[in-house]
Amino acid sequence: MSDATEHVEVMLGEPHKAVLSMFMPVFIALMIGQINVFVDTVWCSSLGVDAMSAISTVSSIYFVLVGIGNGIGIGVNVAISRRIGAGDYEGASKCASQTILAMIMLSLPIIPLVYFSFDSLIIAMGAEDVLEECRDYFVPIILLSTFTILNGVLSGTFRGEGAARTASKINIISAATNMVLDPILIFGLDLGLRGASLATMISAILFVVLSAIVYRSGGTFVRLRRTSPDRAILGDVFYVGLPQTAELIIMGLMNIVLISFVLRCGGTEGLAVYGMPWNLITLVMIPIHAFAAAMVPVCSSAIGQRDAARLRTGYYFTAKTAFAVGTALAVVIFLFAGILLRVYTHSSSISEYHDEMVHILRIYALFLPFYGMIYVGSSMLSCLRKSPYALMSSFLRNVLLIVLYAISSAHTMEWIYWSLCVGEIIGGTFMFALAQWQFRLRYRKMTANIPAV
C-alpha cells in the first residue's frame, strides 16, 4: 500500500485514530508557522518599541491575506474529503486542480489594490507615527501575497486527502529556511523590518515550490491535472470556503478597528504591550487549533460515507479534548506567565514593560478554554456546509468587541484587556452553541436516513 493510499485509509477508518493521526502533523505545521512569527518578533524586539508596534499594526493586514488562503483551504479540504468518502476520486482531483488555478487568478488583483491604499489605511488606524516602519515590513508581504494565499489552499488540499504529514514536512523545511534567513536579512544585510518580512515570504515561496514537486512526482492520492472549468465543483468549494474566508477577513478587518481603539487609548507603546502577550496566546492555542483542523477531513469524509456514528464520535472526541487541553493551558499560562514572557523582554527597551505584560497575559489566560471552542465550532460548521453560521457568529463577536473597546478606550488600557476577555468568552460560547445546534439537526437526519446536503 502506498503512503498516499494509507493516508486515505486512515482518514476513512476509526474516528479517534484518524483525528489523532492527523493531529500531530497539523500541530507541527501550525506550530512551525507560529514559531516563524515568534522568531520574527523576538528578533525584531531588538529593533525597539516602534518596530514591535509596526509589526502589530501590519499583522492585521497580513492576517487578511492569510485568511483568504486558509478560508478557501478549508473549503477545498471539505470538498475533497467528502468526495473521497463517497468514492468520487476523480472529483476530488478536479477539486484540487481547479481551486488552485482559480486562487492564483483571483489573488493577482489584490496586490495593487492593497499596495496603493496602504498608507491611507495605516493613517486611518492612527499609526502614522510608525508609518515608515509599517511600510518597510509591508512591501515584501503584499508584492508576494499570491504565495501566502497559495500556502493556505495547498495545505487544505493535502489535509483533504488525509496527507497532513506531507504538508507538515514541507512546512518544517520552509520554516527552517525562514529562521535561518531572519538574522541574516535583519542584521547581517541590515534590512531591519523589511528583512524579517522578506524571510517570511521566501519561506512561503519555498512551500509552494515544494508542494508542486510533491504533486508532480505522484506522491499524493489526489492528482493535479488540466481540466476545463466546472462551476459545480468550484461552487462546492466556495460554498464553504467563501464564508470561511469572509469570517477570517472580517476578523482581520475588525482587528484593524480594534487596534485603532488601542492606539487611541495607549498609543504605539500601548499597542506593543497589548500585542506581545497576544502573540504568545496565539502560539499556545495551536494544539486546540490542530485538533479542530484534524477533525475536518475525518468528519467531512464521514458525511460523504453517510456514517452518522463516525461523525458523532469524531466531533465529540475533538470537542472534549480541545476543551480539556485549553483549560490545562490556561492554568499553565496563569502560573508561569512571568517565565514565558522573559524571551520577549530580553531587550532593554522592552524589559521595563515585563510586569505589565505578565498581568495582561494572565487576563488573556482566563478566556483560553472558550476561545478554543471558536475553532472547534467553526470547523464543525464547515464540515456540515453551514459556514454562514460561523461567519455570523464571528461578525457578532467582533461587533461586541468593537463596542467594548470603544467604551474602554475612553478609560484605560486595563479596560481594554478585560473587554477582550469578556468578548472572547461570550463569542466562544456562542460559536459552539451554533455548532451543537446544527450538528444535532444533521445527526438526526443521518440516523433517520433523510437526505441532507
N, C-alpha and C positions, 0 to 999 in steps of 0.2 A: 504494500500500500504506500503510495507517495505521500509526502508531507502535506501537500495540498488537499488530498482526499481525506487524510487523517484529521485535518482541521475541521472539515465539514462533518465528519462522523462524530467528532466530539461535540460540536455545536448542536447537532440533532439528537444527542444522547441524553443521559440523566442530567436534569437541570442543575443540581448542586455542583456536580463535577464540571459541567460546562461553564457555569459562571466562574467558578474558582480557577479553571484552566485558563480562562481569558483574563481574569483579574490581574494576575501578575504582569503579563506583557503590557496590558493597558496602563497599569500602575507605573511601570518603568517608563513607558512613553510619556505619560503625563508628568511624572516626576522629573524626567530629563528636561522637558520643556520649561518647567518652573525653576529648575536649578539654573537653567540658562538666564532666566530673569533675575534670579537670586544672585548669581555670579556677576551679572551686569551691574546690579545695584551695589554690591559690595565694592567692586572696582570703582564705580562712579562716585561712591560716597567719599572717596578721597579727593574728588574734584570740588567738594563743598556743597552747601545747602542749596544754592541756586541750581546746580546740576541735578540734585535729587528732586527739586520742585519741578524742573523741566521734564524729567522722566515721568513723574506722577501725572503731569498735565498731558503729555503726548501719549501716554499709555492708554488713555481713554479713547483716542482716535485709533490707535493700533488695535485695541480690543474690538472696535467695529469691523476692521478688516479681517481679523481672526474669526469674528462671529459669522461673517459671510461664508467662509470656508467650512467652519465647524457645523453651521446650520445645514448647509447642503450636504455635508458629510453625513450627518445624522439621517437625512432623507434618503440618500443612496444606500446607507447601511441598512435601514429598514426595508427598502425595496428589494435589495439583493437577498437579504436573509429570508424574506417571505417567499421569494421565487425559488430559492434553494429548498426551503421547507416543503414547497408544493411540487418539487421535482422539475421546475422550469429552468434548467441550467443555461439554455441559450438566452432566455430572457434576462437572466442575471448578468451575463456578459454584456448584453446590449445596454443594460442599465449603467454599468461602469463606463463603458466606452462613450456613450452619448453624454453622460453627465460631465465627464472630464472635459470633453470638447466644448460643451456649452459654457462651462465656467471659465475656460480660457477666453472665449469670445466676450463674455459678459464682464469680465474683470478689467479689460483694457480701457473702457471709457471712464472708469473710476479714477484712474491716475491723474488726468488733467483736472477733473472736477475737484478733487480734494487738494491737489497741489496749489491751484490758483485761489482757493478760498481759505487756505491755512492761516495766513496772518490775521485775517478778519476774525476767524474762529478763536484764535488764541487771545486776541484783544477782547472779544466778547466775553470770554471766560474770566477776564480780569487778570491774566497772567502776562501782561505786556512787559512787566519788569524783567521777565526771563525769556522774552521773545527770541532773542538771538540764540540762546541755549536750546530752546524748543526747536528752532529751525535746524540747528546742527544735528540734533538727534533724529529729526523727522525725515530729512531728504532721502536717505537710502531706503527707509521704510516704505514711503509711498511710491518711489520710482520702481521698486521691485515687488510691489504688493501682489502681483499676479502669483508669485511663488508662495507667499503667505497664504493666499486663498487656496491654492492647489494642495498645500500641506494638509489642510482640514479635509478636503474632498478625498484625497488619496488614502488618508487614514480611515475614512469611512468605507471606502471600497474594500480595503484589507479586512476590516472588522466585520463587514457584511458577510464574508465567507468564513469567518472564524479564524482568520490568519493574523490575529493581533500580535503574535510573536514576531512575524515578519516585519510589521510596522515598528515594533519595539527595537529590533536590531538596527533598522535604518535610522531611527531616532537617536540611538546611542552614538552612532558614527557621526551624525550631523551635529549633535550636541557637543561631543568631544571636540569637534572642529571649532565650534563657537568658543569653547572655553580656552582653547589654545590661542585663538586669534585675539581674544579680548585684550589681554595685557600688551600684546604686540601692537595692535592698532591704536589702543587708547594711549599708551605711554611710549612704546618703542618708536612708533611713527608719529607720535604727538598729535593724533587726530581727536583726542578727547571724546566728547559725546558722540560725534559722528563715527568714530572708530567702533564704539560699542554697538550702535545700530547696524553698522556695516558688517560686523562679525555675525550678528543675528541673521541678517539677510543672506549672507554667504552660506550659512548653515541651512537656511530654508531652500536655497537653490540646490544644494547637495542632496537634500531629502527628495526633491522631485527627480533629480537625475538618477539616483539610486533606485527609486521606485520604478522608473521607466526601464531600467536594466533588468529588474526582477520580472516585470511583466513580459519583456521581450524574450527572456530566457525560458519562459514557460513554467516558472516556479510557483504559479498560482492556479487555483481551481477556476477562477473567473479569468477569461482571456479578453484582452483588449483587441478590437478589430474595427475595421472601417464598416460603418453601417449607415444606411440612409436615416435621416431624422424621423423619429417616431413620437408623435405628440402624446400618445397614450403612456409611453414609458417615461418621458420627461415630466409629463403631468403627474404621474405617480410619485416620482422623486420630489418634485417641487411642492406637491400637496402637503407633504410632511416637512420638507426642507425649508420652504419659504416662511412658514410661521416660525420655525425654529430660528431661521436667520433673522427674521424680524424681531424675535424675542431677544436675541443676543445683541442686535444692533440697537434696539430700544434701550437695553441695559447700558450699552456704551454711550449712547447719546444722552440719556438721562444722567449718567455718571458725570458727563461734562457739566450739566446743570448743577449737580451736587457739588462738584469741585468749585464752581463759581461761588457758591454759598460758603464753602470752606475758606476760599481766598478772601471773601468779604469779611469773614469773622476773624481769621487768624493770619492772613497774609501768606506770602510764599513760605515762610518758616513754619507756619501752622499747617500748611499742606504737606510739607516734607515730614513733619512729625506724625500727622494723621495717616500718611500713606505707607510709611515703612512698616508699622505693625500689621497693616492690611496685607502687605506682600507676604509676611510670614504666615498669616491666616490662610491665604491662598495656597501656600506651599503645604501646610498640614492638612488641608481639605482634600488633597489628592487621593488618599485611599477611598474616601466616600465617592468622589467623582469617578474613580476607576470601577468601583462596584456597579454604579449606575450605568456606566458605559458598557461594561461587560454584560449586563443584563439585556441590553437592546437586541443584539443578534439572537440571543437564546430565546427570548420571549417572542420576538418577531417571527422566528422560524417555527415556534410552537403554534402561532396563529396560522401560519401557512400550512402546517400539518393538521390544523383543526384539533389540536390536542389541548383541551382545557386544563388537564391535570398538570402538564408540563408548564403551562403558562402561569398557573397559580403558584406552583412550587418555586419557580424561578423568581417570581415577583416578591413573594413574602420572605423568601430566604434573603434576598438582596435588601429589602426594606429593614428587616430586623437587624441584619448585620451592620448596615450603614448607620443606623441609629446608635447601636452599641459602640461602634468604633468612634462615632462623633462625640459621644459622651465621654469616653475614655480620653480622647484627645483634648477635650475641653478641660478636664481635670489636670492633665499633664501641663498644658499651657498655663493654666492659672497658677500652678505651684512653681513652675520653673521659668516664668516669663523673663526674669532678670538675666538668667543664664542664656536663654535663647536669643535675647536681643544684643548680647555682647558683640556678636560678629558684625552687627550693623553700626555699632557706636565706637569702633576702634579709632576712627579719625577724631582728632582734637576738635574739629569744627562741629562734630555731631555729638560727641560724648556728653556735652552739657545737657542734652535732651533725654538721656538714658532713663532717668527715673520717671519722667512724664510718659515716655513710650511704654514702660512697664505697666503703668496704670492703665493706659489705653488698651494694651494687649489683653489685660485681664477683663476689661469690659467686653471686648470682642469675643473672648472665650465663652462668655455666657450664652451666646446665640449659636454656637457651633452645631449642636445636635439638630437644631431646627433648620439651620442653613443647609445642612446636608440633605434634608428632605426635599429641598428645591430640586436638586439633581435627580433624586430617585423619582419624584413625582413627574418631572418634566420628561424623563426618559420613558416612563411607562405610558404617558400620554402620546409620545411619539410612536411607541410600539402599536398602540391602538389606533393610530392615524387620527388622533384628536389634538394635534399640536396647537390649533387655535385656542384651546382652553389654557394651555401653558403660556401662550402669548398674552392672553387676557390677564392671567394671574401675575405675570411679570410686569405688565403695564401698571396694574393696580398697585402692586408692591412698590414700584418706583415712584408712582404718583404720591403714595403715602410718605415715602422717604423725602420727596421734594417738599411736601407740606411741612414735615417735621423739621427739615433742615432750614427752610425759610423762617420758621418761628425761632429756631435755635440760633441762627446767625445774628439775631438781634441781641443775643445774650453772650455766652462764652463758648469756647471750644468743648468744654465739658458737656454742654447740652447736645452738641453735635454727636459726640461719641455715644451718648445714651440714645439719641434718636436712631442711629444706625442699629444699635442693639434691639430696640423695640420693633423697628420696621422689619428686620430680618426674622425675628421670632414670629411675627404675625404673617409675614409673607411665606415662610416655610410651612407653617401650619395650613395655610390656605391652599398652597400648591399640592400638598399631599392629600388634602381632603378632596380636591377635584380629581386627582388620580384614583383615589379609592372609589369615588362615585362612578367614574367611567369604567374602571376595571370590573366592578361588580355587575354593571349592566352587560358588559361583553361576556363575562364568565357565565352569567345566566343564559345568554343566547347560545353560547357554545355548548353548554351542558344540555340545553333543550333542543340542540340541532337546528337552531334558527339561523339562516344565512345572515352574515354581517360583514360589511366592508371594512 
